Amino acid sequence: MSLTQTLVNSLSAAAVYALVALGFALIYNTVRFFHFAHGIVFTGGAYFVFLLKVWLGFPLFFSIIVAIGLSAILGCLIEISIYRRLRHKGASSLILLLASLGVYVVLQNIVSMVFGDDIKTIRSGMVEEGINILGTKVTPIQIAIIAVSLSLLVSCFLFLKYTKIGQSMRAVANDPELACASGIESDRVILATFALGSALAGIAGILVALDVDMSPTMGMNALMMGVVAVIIGGVGSIPGVALGALLLGMAQHLGVWKISSQWQDAIAFVILLIFLLFRPQGFLGRKIKKVTI
């Protein structure tokens, strides 16, 4: 594999990591606990498309649009039925973390029971050779992944900065008590955050399924890579998330270019440990005085 081909593959992987990381970061900044179930929402996006396209026979584009909406609804249902009730009972971040892990395990097993554990595909037609650009093979789905990710990152940045609900999300993330005292309904803002973050996760899952197929366990690895990208880029910074995802994707694929692919996850966590030891706030993050699980 050439260096240019490796760079293209790195950009494609970084684009997916950025979408997962952005969705996770939006939710984490608002509720301040590790939302494990974000991984199953990622998986759900792909399987919603499979259900609509393969089982029910709807067109692919229609299936994708509906699946994104269903991913957002799934995230909102998790928030309303579990997290909100626990928060109102005064549950700690650790309890919420354990609840989110339980949700992930239960929903992953439901996906396995309904669809089976084998690898599924939502692609149609023969696998075609990529487009030759400057001697590098680039597939249409890789171009789509990079373009969609870049567009969504910019759109989310503008949404959070210039819209009323986006500013409310930032206010709740910065200081929930002050936001509440200012008349902001935190539950409504948190629900909107879950909808947006879950839609991003669903989109990422769909793009991955269109590129390399899917399985019920695909969400956990994507979640871990997204979290690593958030930490090394800086929690609370969209440019930081993009930079962290780019660094992670480049490091993994350049590493695979020289050594075996089985070291890909190890490379990610070595980078994570280096940042935790020497720059825990990440590239563009701010130093924090208190860390919440």
Secondary structure, 3 states (H helix, E strand, C coil): CCHHHHHHHHHHHHHHHHHHHHHHHHHHHHHCCCCCCHHHHHHHHHHHHHHHHHHCCCCHHHHHHHHHHHHHHHHHHHHHHHHHHHHHCCCCHHHHHHHHHHHHHHHHHHHHHHHCCCCECCCCCCCCCCEEECCEEECHHHHHHHHHHHHHHHHHHHHHHHCHHHHHHHHHHHCHHHHHHCCCCHHHHHHHHHHHHHHHHHHHHHHHHHHHCECCCHHHHHHHHHHHHHHHHCCCCHHHHHHHHHHHHHHHHHHHHHCCHHHHHHHHHHHHHHHHHHCCCCCCCCCCCCCCC
